[in-house]
Amino acid sequence: MGLMNPFLALIITLVVALAYLRVLDFCAQRGWIESHLSRKLIHIGTGPLFVLCWLLFPPVWYARWLAALVPLLFSVQFALIGLGVVQDEASVKAMSRTGDRREILRGPLFYGIIFVVMTLIYWKTSPIGMTALMLMCGGDGLADILGRGLKSPHLPWSPRKSVAGSLGMLLGGWVLAALILGVYSLVGVFAVPFAVYLLPITLIALAATVVESLPFPDIDNITVTLVAVILGYLLF
């Protein structure tokens, strides 16, 4: 499915992603939302918007390469800001926990690179990449929001993480993955009935939740994605 020129689709995708990022950057800089919340809203929302924009691209062989330019450009921007080559106070405030620009070289940069890789490998021809990306976006993002916002017991094997955070990981990842695969099934990109995806999504979300709960900071984007991809090959 794709209803327009691939280069026009690229421009629209870039504008949508940039607008979303800049709105949150502006809100964080003005103090309307806290920096950790803006960081996670970027984490949760950018990915689904990007994957939905894939539907704009026509079925030409280079479409995935054009689409991958969007997260690639943002990844380069993140790297330049994190290294101090580009000064962007709004982005640092929106994407870092403590205001240290070097934090962008970890979570946010990993996030962008993973989107480039998943787009090129899986594109819109497979539910594997979409599911992995949505678990990374919705799961890891909502885990932090609920973990901070709700009081709950800490996990014995990971004192910095909580039961509420793990429930957020499960819920956020499952909902976004189901939403995206549901849309792609509805518009006819996937011929398989949507109901067939529910069990695999649930099992992958459960496994990703366990992995996210482990006490390894700043690599959740990588570990969650890898586990989701491996299980995707087995379950889809």
C-alpha positions as CSV (number, residue, x, y, z in Angstrom):
1,M,0.0,0.0,0.0
2,G,1.2,3.5,-0.8
3,L,-0.7,6.3,-2.4
4,M,1.9,8.9,-3.3
5,N,5.4,9.6,-4.7
6,P,8.0,8.1,-2.4
7,F,9.9,11.4,-2.1
8,L,6.8,13.2,-1.0
9,A,6.1,10.4,1.5
10,L,9.7,11.0,2.8
11,I,9.1,14.7,3.2
12,I,5.8,14.1,5.1
13,T,7.4,11.5,7.3
14,L,10.2,13.9,8.2
15,V,7.9,16.8,8.9
16,V,5.6,14.7,11.1
17,A,8.6,13.3,13.2
18,L,10.3,16.7,13.4
19,A,7.1,18.5,14.4
20,Y,6.4,16.0,17.2
21,L,10.0,16.2,18.5
22,R,10.1,20.0,18.4
23,V,6.7,20.4,20.2
24,L,8.0,18.3,23.1
25,D,11.4,20.1,23.0
26,F,9.6,23.4,23.3
27,C,7.3,22.2,26.1
28,A,10.2,20.9,28.1
29,Q,12.3,24.0,27.6
30,R,9.5,26.2,28.7
31,G,9.0,24.1,31.8
32,W,5.5,23.0,30.9
33,I,6.4,19.4,31.2
34,E,9.3,17.8,33.1
35,S,12.3,16.7,31.1
36,H,12.0,13.0,32.1
37,L,8.3,13.0,30.9
38,S,9.1,14.7,27.6
39,R,11.9,12.2,27.1
40,K,9.5,9.3,27.5
41,L,6.8,10.9,25.4
42,I,9.3,11.2,22.6
43,H,10.2,7.6,23.2
44,I,6.6,6.5,23.1
45,G,5.2,8.6,20.3
46,T,7.9,9.0,17.6
47,G,8.0,5.4,16.7
48,P,4.3,4.7,16.1
49,L,4.0,7.9,14.0
50,F,7.0,6.9,11.9
51,V,5.8,3.3,11.3
52,L,2.3,4.6,10.4
53,C,3.9,6.9,7.8
54,W,5.3,3.8,6.1
55,L,1.9,3.3,4.7
56,L,2.4,6.5,2.6
57,F,5.3,4.9,0.6
58,P,4.5,3.1,-2.6
59,P,5.8,-0.5,-3.2
60,V,9.1,0.5,-4.8
61,W,12.4,-1.3,-3.9
62,Y,14.1,1.9,-2.5
63,A,11.1,2.9,-0.3
64,R,12.6,1.4,2.8
65,W,15.9,3.2,2.2
66,L,14.1,6.5,1.9
67,A,12.1,5.9,5.0
68,A,15.2,4.9,7.0
69,L,16.8,8.3,6.2
70,V,14.4,9.9,8.7
71,P,15.7,8.0,11.8
72,L,19.2,8.2,10.4
73,L,19.1,12.0,10.2
74,F,17.8,12.2,13.8
75,S,20.5,9.8,14.9
76,V,23.2,12.0,13.4
77,Q,21.6,15.0,15.1
78,F,21.5,13.2,18.4
79,A,25.2,12.2,18.0
80,L,26.2,15.8,17.2
81,I,24.3,17.2,20.1
82,G,25.6,14.6,22.5
83,L,29.2,15.2,21.4
84,G,28.8,19.0,21.8
85,V,29.3,19.7,18.1
86,V,25.8,21.2,17.9
87,Q,24.4,23.3,20.7
88,D,20.7,22.6,21.2
89,E,19.5,23.3,24.8
90,A,15.9,22.4,24.1
91,S,16.8,18.9,22.8
92,V,19.2,18.3,25.8
93,K,16.5,19.3,28.2
94,A,13.9,17.1,26.5
95,M,16.0,14.0,26.0
96,S,18.3,13.8,29.0
97,R,17.5,12.9,32.6
98,T,20.0,15.3,34.3
99,G,20.7,17.9,31.6
100,D,23.9,16.3,30.6
101,R,24.2,16.3,26.8
102,R,26.2,13.1,26.9
103,E,23.2,11.1,28.0
104,I,21.8,11.5,24.4
105,L,24.7,9.3,23.2
106,R,23.1,6.3,25.0
107,G,19.3,5.8,25.1
108,P,18.2,8.3,22.4
109,L,21.0,7.5,20.0
110,F,20.4,3.7,20.4
111,Y,16.7,4.4,19.8
112,G,17.4,6.1,16.4
113,I,19.9,3.5,15.2
114,I,17.6,0.6,16.0
115,F,14.9,2.3,14.0
116,V,17.2,2.5,11.0
117,V,18.2,-1.1,11.3
118,M,14.6,-2.4,11.8
119,T,13.3,-0.3,8.9
120,L,15.9,-1.7,6.5
121,I,15.6,-5.3,7.5
122,Y,11.9,-5.7,8.1
123,W,10.1,-2.7,6.5
124,K,6.3,-3.1,6.3
125,T,6.5,-6.7,4.9
126,S,6.9,-8.3,8.3
127,P,5.2,-7.9,11.7
128,I,8.5,-8.8,13.4
129,G,10.2,-5.4,13.1
130,M,7.0,-3.5,13.9
131,T,6.4,-5.5,17.1
132,A,10.0,-5.1,18.3
133,L,9.9,-1.4,17.7
134,M,6.5,-0.9,19.4
135,L,7.7,-2.9,22.5
136,M,10.7,-0.7,22.6
137,C,8.6,2.5,22.3
138,G,5.5,1.9,24.3
139,G,6.8,-0.7,26.7
140,D,10.0,1.0,27.8
141,G,8.4,4.4,27.7
142,L,5.4,3.6,29.8
143,A,7.5,1.5,32.2
144,D,9.4,4.7,33.3
145,I,6.2,6.8,33.5
146,L,4.3,4.4,35.7
147,G,7.4,3.4,37.6
148,R,7.9,7.0,38.7
149,G,4.2,7.9,39.0
150,L,2.8,5.0,41.0
151,K,4.1,3.6,44.3
152,S,4.7,-0.1,44.2
153,P,7.2,-2.7,45.5
154,H,10.7,-2.7,43.9
155,L,11.8,-5.8,42.1
156,P,14.0,-8.0,44.2
157,W,16.5,-8.6,41.4
158,S,16.5,-5.0,40.2
159,P,16.0,-2.5,43.1
160,R,15.8,0.5,40.7
161,K,12.8,-1.0,39.0
162,S,9.3,-1.6,40.3
163,V,6.2,-3.8,39.8
164,A,4.3,-0.7,38.4
165,G,7.1,-0.1,35.9
166,S,7.0,-3.7,34.7
167,L,3.3,-3.6,34.3
168,G,3.7,-0.4,32.3
169,M,6.2,-2.2,30.1
170,L,3.8,-5.1,29.5
171,L,0.8,-2.8,28.9
172,G,2.5,-0.2,26.8
173,G,4.3,-2.6,24.6
174,W,1.3,-4.8,24.0
175,V,-1.1,-2.0,23.2
176,L,1.2,-0.3,20.7
177,A,2.1,-3.5,19.0
178,A,-1.5,-4.5,18.8
179,L,-2.5,-1.1,17.5
180,I,0.1,-1.0,14.7
181,L,-0.5,-4.6,13.6
182,G,-4.2,-3.9,13.8
183,V,-3.9,-0.9,11.5
184,Y,-1.8,-2.8,9.0
185,S,-4.2,-5.7,9.0
186,L,-7.2,-3.3,8.6
187,V,-5.7,-1.6,5.5
188,G,-4.7,-4.9,3.9
189,V,-1.0,-4.8,4.2
190,F,-1.1,-8.1,6.1
191,A,-3.3,-10.8,4.8
192,V,-3.4,-12.8,8.0
193,P,-6.4,-11.9,10.3
194,F,-5.4,-9.7,13.2
195,A,-6.6,-12.1,15.8
196,V,-3.8,-14.5,14.8
197,Y,-1.3,-11.9,16.0
198,L,-2.7,-11.6,19.5
199,L,-1.0,-14.6,21.1
200,P,2.4,-13.9,19.6
201,I,2.2,-10.3,20.7
202,T,1.3,-11.3,24.2
203,L,4.1,-13.9,24.6
204,I,6.7,-11.5,23.1
205,A,5.5,-8.7,25.4
206,L,5.8,-10.9,28.4
207,A,9.4,-11.9,27.5
208,A,10.3,-8.3,26.8
209,T,9.0,-7.3,30.2
210,V,11.2,-9.8,31.9
211,V,14.3,-8.6,29.9
212,E,13.4,-4.9,30.6
213,S,13.3,-5.7,34.3
214,L,16.9,-6.8,34.5
215,P,19.4,-4.4,36.2
216,F,21.2,-3.3,33.1
217,P,20.8,0.5,32.6
218,D,20.8,2.3,29.3
219,I,20.7,-0.8,27.1
220,D,16.9,-1.6,27.3
221,N,16.4,-0.3,23.8
222,I,18.8,-2.9,22.5
223,T,18.0,-5.9,24.7
224,V,14.2,-5.6,24.4
225,T,14.4,-5.3,20.6
226,L,16.7,-8.3,20.2
227,V,14.5,-10.5,22.3
228,A,11.4,-9.4,20.4
229,V,13.1,-10.1,17.1
230,I,14.3,-13.6,18.1
231,L,10.8,-14.5,19.4
232,G,9.2,-13.0,16.4
233,Y,10.9,-15.5,14.1
234,L,9.6,-18.3,16.3
235,L,6.0,-17.1,16.9
236,F,4.9,-15.2,13.8
